Amino acid sequence: MAVHVPEEYYYTKDHEWAQVDENIVTVGITEFAQDSLGEIVYVELPEEGQKVTQNEPFGVVESVKAVSDLFAPVSGTVIEVNTSLTDDPAVLNDNPMNDGWLVRIEMDTEKELANLMRAPDYKKLISEAK
């Protein structure tokens, strides 16, 4: 399966993507993660206003195959949660890179972006994982 890896996004080794717009980071799981997990049936996300720490769990996705923690790509405060996923987690199966975004985080410092992968490195990581 060819997975879509947008060049402008950042990526974690745990297969989250991060789209940065000034100091707001929209976070989701990659197509590779969704494909690996299979059909996602449940999503647990943090509350708005909750603080998250880079590389620490902030939520859970549950699929027919496994339960997986979601890891924050940056530290900051959750300012928006995609509550539609609570009602319809299947959105993550169909469109994990757009409509299936999980949270928006107001990041504490842009310096943490240096700890994330860019698209070429992420593509290499997933090609080695196959």
N, CA and C atoms as a LAMMPS dump frame, in Angstrom:
ITEM: TIMESTEP
0
ITEM: NUMBER OF ATOMS
390
ITEM: BOX BOUNDS ff ff ff
-5.0000000000000000e+02 5.0000000000000000e+02
-5.0000000000000000e+02 5.0000000000000000e+02
-5.0000000000000000e+02 5.0000000000000000e+02
ITEM: ATOMS id mol type element x y z
1 1 1 N 0.833 -1.19 0
2 1 2 C 0 0 0
3 1 3 C 0.879 1.255 0
4 2 1 N 0.595 2.149 -0.911
5 2 2 C 1.313 3.426 -0.937
6 2 3 C 0.636 4.368 0.053
7 3 1 N 1.389 4.854 1.018
8 3 2 C 0.807 5.76 2.006
9 3 3 C 1.159 7.199 1.662
10 4 1 N 0.228 8.07 1.948
11 4 2 C 0.38 9.5 1.698
12 4 3 C 1.178 10.102 2.863
13 5 1 N 2.298 10.747 2.552
14 5 2 C 3.145 11.377 3.56
15 5 3 C 3.379 12.826 3.135
16 6 1 N 2.498 13.748 3.575
17 6 2 C 2.667 15.149 3.161
18 6 3 C 4.028 15.708 3.578
19 7 1 N 4.668 16.365 2.638
20 7 2 C 6.017 16.906 2.859
21 7 3 C 6.047 17.978 3.946
22 8 1 N 4.958 18.749 4.087
23 8 2 C 4.98 19.886 5.007
24 8 3 C 4.722 19.492 6.458
25 9 1 N 4.349 18.243 6.715
26 9 2 C 4.067 17.789 8.074
27 9 3 C 5.351 17.334 8.77
28 10 1 N 5.268 17.266 10.091
29 10 2 C 6.286 16.631 10.922
30 10 3 C 5.731 15.273 11.357
31 11 1 N 6.635 14.357 11.755
32 11 2 C 6.22 12.998 12.122
33 11 3 C 6.961 12.518 13.356
34 12 1 N 6.289 11.633 14.13
35 12 2 C 6.941 11.004 15.278
36 12 3 C 7.296 9.574 14.908
37 13 1 N 8.194 8.989 15.669
38 13 2 C 8.551 7.58 15.457
39 13 3 C 7.364 6.671 15.796
40 14 1 N 6.389 7.221 16.522
41 14 2 C 5.195 6.46 16.905
42 14 3 C 4.041 6.647 15.913
43 15 1 N 4.323 7.294 14.786
44 15 2 C 3.387 7.414 13.665
45 15 3 C 2.258 8.421 13.887
46 16 1 N 2.567 9.502 14.619
47 16 2 C 1.662 10.641 14.641
48 16 3 C 2.192 11.676 13.645
49 17 1 N 1.269 12.424 13.052
50 17 2 C 1.69 13.547 12.211
51 17 3 C 1.364 14.841 12.938
52 18 1 N 2.108 15.88 12.597
53 18 2 C 1.921 17.2 13.205
54 18 3 C 1.993 18.245 12.103
55 19 1 N 0.896 18.988 11.97
56 19 2 C 0.852 20.08 10.993
57 19 3 C 0.971 21.371 11.783
58 20 1 N 1.982 22.153 11.469
59 20 2 C 2.291 23.344 12.252
60 20 3 C 1.789 24.587 11.527
61 21 1 N 1.022 25.413 12.262
62 21 2 C 0.552 26.703 11.758
63 21 3 C 0.867 27.727 12.841
64 22 1 N 2.001 28.401 12.686
65 22 2 C 2.551 29.29 13.702
66 22 3 C 2.769 28.488 14.981
67 23 1 N 2.04 28.784 16.082
68 23 2 C 2.292 28.017 17.309
69 23 3 C 1.18 26.997 17.593
70 24 1 N 0.312 26.748 16.605
71 24 2 C -0.757 25.753 16.748
72 24 3 C -0.367 24.507 15.946
73 25 1 N -0.41 23.362 16.619
74 25 2 C -0.039 22.102 15.996
75 25 3 C -1.265 21.187 15.955
76 26 1 N -1.693 20.83 14.748
77 26 2 C -2.772 19.867 14.575
78 26 3 C -2.123 18.483 14.52
79 27 1 N -2.68 17.534 15.285
80 27 2 C -2.071 16.216 15.449
81 27 3 C -3.033 15.127 14.993
82 28 1 N -2.483 14.107 14.344
83 28 2 C -3.282 12.946 13.961
84 28 3 C -2.394 11.725 13.86
85 29 1 N -2.984 10.606 13.423
86 29 2 C -2.173 9.419 13.169
87 29 3 C -1.981 9.301 11.658
88 30 1 N -0.858 8.718 11.27
89 30 2 C -0.542 8.605 9.85
90 30 3 C -1.347 7.481 9.192
91 31 1 N -1.379 7.512 7.87
92 31 2 C -2.035 6.432 7.124
93 31 3 C -1.361 5.1 7.435
94 32 1 N -0.03 5.127 7.616
95 32 2 C 0.693 3.898 7.95
96 32 3 C 0.188 3.328 9.272
97 33 1 N 0.015 4.208 10.278
98 33 2 C -0.481 3.762 11.587
99 33 3 C -1.879 3.187 11.45
100 34 1 N -2.735 3.886 10.714
101 34 2 C -4.112 3.409 10.548
102 34 3 C -4.125 2.055 9.856
103 35 1 N -3.314 1.915 8.813
104 35 2 C -3.252 0.659 8.076
105 35 3 C -2.736 -0.475 8.973
106 36 1 N -1.757 -0.168 9.812
107 36 2 C -1.192 -1.17 10.723
108 36 3 C -2.199 -1.589 11.789
109 37 1 N -2.964 -0.609 12.28
110 37 2 C -3.935 -0.899 13.338
111 37 3 C -5.15 -1.655 12.819
112 38 1 N -5.521 -1.402 11.582
113 38 2 C -6.759 -1.981 11.065
114 38 3 C -7.939 -1.104 11.453
115 39 1 N -9.103 -1.688 11.511
116 39 2 C -10.324 -0.917 11.749
117 39 3 C -10.335 -0.329 13.161
118 40 1 N -10.338 0.997 13.237
119 40 2 C -10.353 1.691 14.528
120 40 3 C -11.797 1.784 15.015
121 41 1 N -12 1.375 16.273
122 41 2 C -13.362 1.293 16.812
123 41 3 C -13.596 2.219 18.002
124 42 1 N -12.526 2.781 18.569
125 42 2 C -12.675 3.624 19.76
126 42 3 C -11.504 4.591 19.841
127 43 1 N -11.799 5.824 20.268
128 43 2 C -10.762 6.839 20.443
129 43 3 C -10.989 7.517 21.79
130 44 1 N -9.911 7.654 22.559
131 44 2 C -9.972 8.388 23.828
132 44 3 C -9.016 9.565 23.714
133 45 1 N -9.56 10.769 23.846
134 45 2 C -8.761 11.986 23.667
135 45 3 C -8.794 12.828 24.938
136 46 1 N -7.812 13.719 25.109
137 46 2 C -7.773 14.564 26.306
138 46 3 C -8.851 15.644 26.258
139 47 1 N -9.028 16.322 27.378
140 47 2 C -9.949 17.458 27.458
141 47 3 C -9.249 18.715 26.945
142 48 1 N -10.042 19.659 26.443
143 48 2 C -9.473 20.962 26.102
144 48 3 C -8.916 21.58 27.375
145 49 1 N -7.771 22.238 27.249
146 49 2 C -7.127 22.859 28.398
147 49 3 C -6.101 21.959 29.07
148 50 1 N -6.099 20.674 28.71
149 50 2 C -5.138 19.74 29.305
150 50 3 C -3.744 20.008 28.759
151 51 1 N -2.752 19.91 29.633
152 51 2 C -1.355 20.054 29.222
153 51 3 C -0.851 18.707 28.722
154 52 1 N -0.059 18.73 27.652
155 52 2 C 0.565 17.514 27.139
156 52 3 C 2.072 17.755 27.051
157 53 1 N 2.828 16.662 27.109
158 53 2 C 4.286 16.73 27.089
159 53 3 C 4.803 15.926 25.91
160 54 1 N 5.778 16.492 25.203
161 54 2 C 6.338 15.81 24.041
162 54 3 C 6.757 14.384 24.393
163 55 1 N 6.382 13.447 23.513
164 55 2 C 6.699 12.018 23.628
165 55 3 C 5.962 11.301 24.755
166 56 1 N 5.023 11.975 25.418
167 56 2 C 4.223 11.341 26.471
168 56 3 C 2.83 11.03 25.92
169 57 1 N 2.183 9.958 26.418
170 57 2 C 0.837 9.617 25.932
171 57 3 C -0.185 10.704 26.269
172 58 1 N -1.093 10.973 25.313
173 58 2 C -2.177 11.919 25.56
174 58 3 C -3.545 11.312 25.276
175 59 1 N -3.566 10.115 24.754
176 59 2 C -4.842 9.478 24.424
177 59 3 C -4.6 8.058 23.953
178 60 1 N -5.699 7.438 23.476
179 60 2 C -5.644 6.032 23.074
180 60 3 C -6.489 5.841 21.82
181 61 1 N -6.016 4.998 20.918
182 61 2 C -6.868 4.496 19.834
183 61 3 C -6.962 2.988 20.001
184 62 1 N -8.157 2.483 19.788
185 62 2 C -8.387 1.051 19.917
186 62 3 C -8.921 0.548 18.582
187 63 1 N -8.299 -0.52 18.101
188 63 2 C -8.742 -1.122 16.848
189 63 3 C -9.147 -2.563 17.129
190 64 1 N -9.609 -3.232 16.093
191 64 2 C -9.959 -4.636 16.254
192 64 3 C -8.714 -5.47 16.558
193 65 1 N -7.521 -4.932 16.245
194 65 2 C -6.268 -5.666 16.456
195 65 3 C -5.568 -5.32 17.765
196 66 1 N -5.626 -4.051 18.189
197 66 2 C -4.776 -3.608 19.296
198 66 3 C -5.282 -2.316 19.923
199 67 1 N -4.748 -2.022 21.106
200 67 2 C -4.942 -0.731 21.755
201 67 3 C -3.587 -0.035 21.719
202 68 1 N -3.571 1.198 21.243
203 68 2 C -2.304 1.924 21.112
204 68 3 C -2.402 3.294 21.749
205 69 1 N -1.344 3.662 22.482
206 69 2 C -1.267 5.009 23.027
207 69 3 C -1 5.992 21.894
208 70 1 N -1.471 7.209 22.093
209 70 2 C -1.159 8.327 21.199
210 70 3 C -0.134 9.188 21.924
211 71 1 N 0.933 9.572 21.222
212 71 2 C 2.005 10.332 21.852
213 71 3 C 2.032 11.753 21.307
214 72 1 N 2.203 12.712 22.217
215 72 2 C 2.23 14.124 21.836
216 72 3 C 3.512 14.444 21.072
217 73 1 N 3.384 15.037 19.886
218 73 2 C 4.587 15.42 19.135
219 73 3 C 5.279 16.65 19.727
220 74 1 N 4.526 17.453 20.474
221 74 2 C 5.071 18.662 21.108
222 74 3 C 4.427 18.827 22.483
223 75 1 N 5.073 19.613 23.328
224 75 2 C 4.496 19.972 24.624
225 75 3 C 3.645 21.219 24.455
226 76 1 N 2.571 21.29 25.227
227 76 2 C 1.725 22.473 25.169
228 76 3 C 0.369 22.207 25.782
229 77 1 N -0.597 23.024 25.369
230 77 2 C -1.956 22.95 25.894
231 77 3 C -2.91 22.562 24.776
232 78 1 N -3.766 21.586 25.05
233 78 2 C -4.778 21.175 24.075
234 78 3 C -5.815 22.293 23.986
235 79 1 N -5.976 22.867 22.793
236 79 2 C -6.942 23.96 22.632
237 79 3 C -8.188 23.525 21.873
238 80 1 N -8.111 22.371 21.199
239 80 2 C -9.282 21.868 20.472
240 80 3 C -9.169 20.356 20.349
241 81 1 N -10.313 19.688 20.489
242 81 2 C -10.384 18.23 20.38
243 81 3 C -11.393 17.894 19.29
244 82 1 N -11.057 16.954 18.437
245 82 2 C -11.974 16.531 17.37
246 82 3 C -13.007 15.581 17.98
247 83 1 N -14.041 16.164 18.573
248 83 2 C -15.044 15.375 19.296
249 83 3 C -15.869 14.486 18.367
250 84 1 N -15.866 14.77 17.072
251 84 2 C -16.614 13.912 16.147
252 84 3 C -16.054 12.496 16.139
253 85 1 N -14.77 12.336 16.489
254 85 2 C -14.166 10.998 16.511
255 85 3 C -14.713 10.144 17.65
256 86 1 N -15.143 10.789 18.724
257 86 2 C -15.726 10.042 19.841
258 86 3 C -17.011 9.352 19.387
259 87 1 N -17.798 10.074 18.594
260 87 2 C -19.055 9.523 18.091
261 87 3 C -18.836 8.594 16.908
262 88 1 N -17.844 8.9 16.083
263 88 2 C -17.631 8.133 14.856
264 88 3 C -16.133 7.903 14.623
265 89 1 N -15.514 6.981 15.387
266 89 2 C -14.073 6.744 15.218
267 89 3 C -13.713 6.218 13.837
268 90 1 N -14.689 5.741 13.073
269 90 2 C -14.426 5.217 11.729
270 90 3 C -13.86 6.286 10.797
271 91 1 N -14.046 7.561 11.132
272 91 2 C -13.462 8.641 10.328
273 91 3 C -11.945 8.431 10.215
274 92 1 N -11.334 7.915 11.276
275 92 2 C -9.894 7.648 11.254
276 92 3 C -9.532 6.58 10.234
277 93 1 N -10.434 5.646 9.98
278 93 2 C -10.165 4.597 8.996
279 93 3 C -10.187 5.162 7.581
280 94 1 N -11.081 6.114 7.355
281 94 2 C -11.287 6.652 6.015
282 94 3 C -10.338 7.796 5.671
283 95 1 N -10.024 8.634 6.658
284 95 2 C -9.296 9.86 6.354
285 95 3 C -8.426 10.297 7.533
286 96 1 N -7.41 9.499 7.914
287 96 2 C -6.619 9.848 9.098
288 96 3 C -5.778 11.115 8.957
289 97 1 N -5.518 11.529 7.72
290 97 2 C -4.629 12.673 7.512
291 97 3 C -5.369 14.012 7.421
292 98 1 N -6.694 13.99 7.373
293 98 2 C -7.432 15.248 7.269
294 98 3 C -8.568 15.298 8.284
295 99 1 N -9.745 14.762 7.921
296 99 2 C -10.898 14.806 8.819
297 99 3 C -10.641 14.065 10.119
298 100 1 N -9.686 13.128 10.103
299 100 2 C -9.388 12.328 11.282
300 100 3 C -8.363 12.939 12.216
301 101 1 N -8.142 14.243 12.131
302 101 2 C -7.214 14.876 13.084
303 101 3 C -7.734 14.63 14.5
304 102 1 N -6.831 14.615 15.463
305 102 2 C -7.189 14.267 16.839
306 102 3 C -7.339 15.488 17.741
307 103 1 N -6.266 16.262 17.85
308 103 2 C -6.257 17.441 18.732
309 103 3 C -5.46 18.566 18.085
310 104 1 N -5.702 19.768 18.6
311 104 2 C -4.853 20.918 18.267
312 104 3 C -4.201 21.372 19.558
313 105 1 N -2.888 21.549 19.482
314 105 2 C -2.091 21.903 20.655
315 105 3 C -1.435 23.257 20.418
316 106 1 N -1.552 24.139 21.421
317 106 2 C -0.778 25.382 21.397
318 106 3 C 0.569 25.028 22.007
319 107 1 N 1.602 24.994 21.158
320 107 2 C 2.889 24.477 21.641
321 107 3 C 3.627 25.499 22.492
322 108 1 N 4.37 24.964 23.467
323 108 2 C 5.139 25.804 24.387
324 108 3 C 6.372 26.394 23.723
325 109 1 N 7.045 25.593 22.872
326 109 2 C 8.267 26.073 22.236
327 109 3 C 8.456 25.396 20.877
328 110 1 N 8.851 26.188 19.895
329 110 2 C 9.11 25.633 18.562
330 110 3 C 10.366 24.775 18.547
331 111 1 N 11.218 24.903 19.551
332 111 2 C 12.471 24.139 19.592
333 111 3 C 12.205 22.64 19.528
334 112 1 N 11.068 22.187 20.08
335 112 2 C 10.769 20.75 20.094
336 112 3 C 10.543 20.18 18.696
337 113 1 N 10.221 21.028 17.73
338 113 2 C 10.014 20.539 16.36
339 113 3 C 11.281 19.871 15.824
340 114 1 N 12.431 20.285 16.334
341 114 2 C 13.706 19.699 15.893
342 114 3 C 13.807 18.222 16.272
343 115 1 N 13.002 17.782 17.233
344 115 2 C 13.022 16.376 17.663
345 115 3 C 12.147 15.484 16.778
346 116 1 N 11.404 16.083 15.868
347 116 2 C 10.494 15.327 15.009
348 116 3 C 11.134 15.044 13.658
349 117 1 N 10.563 14.08 12.944
350 117 2 C 11.053 13.736 11.607
351 117 3 C 10.332 14.568 10.552
352 118 1 N 11.021 14.796 9.454
353 118 2 C 10.383 15.365 8.276
354 118 3 C 10.003 14.2 7.356
355 119 1 N 9.274 14.493 6.297
356 119 2 C 8.723 13.45 5.424
357 119 3 C 9.766 12.452 4.905
358 120 1 N 10.93 12.881 4.397
359 120 2 C 11.887 11.889 3.871
360 120 3 C 12.32 10.868 4.929
361 121 1 N 12.551 11.347 6.163
362 121 2 C 12.968 10.436 7.233
363 121 3 C 11.825 9.508 7.641
364 122 1 N 10.606 10.051 7.661
365 122 2 C 9.463 9.21 8.022
366 122 3 C 9.222 8.142 6.959
367 123 1 N 9.35 8.517 5.69
368 123 2 C 9.19 7.538 4.6
369 123 3 C 10.218 6.408 4.753
370 124 1 N 11.441 6.775 5.134
371 124 2 C 12.479 5.765 5.349
372 124 3 C 12.099 4.849 6.509
373 125 1 N 11.6 5.429 7.597
374 125 2 C 11.196 4.646 8.766
375 125 3 C 10.119 3.619 8.392
376 126 1 N 9.097 4.061 7.67
377 126 2 C 8.006 3.115 7.356
378 126 3 C 8.412 2.11 6.292
379 127 1 N 9.341 2.485 5.41
380 127 2 C 9.783 1.496 4.413
381 127 3 C 10.59 0.387 5.097
382 128 1 N 11.304 0.73 6.158
383 128 2 C 12.057 -0.269 6.908
384 128 3 C 11.154 -1.12 7.781
385 129 1 N 9.969 -0.598 8.136
386 129 2 C 9.037 -1.317 9.018
387 129 3 C 8.213 -2.358 8.265
388 130 1 N 8.143 -2.212 6.95
389 130 2 C 7.273 -3.119 6.165
390 130 3 C 7.848 -4.507 6.047
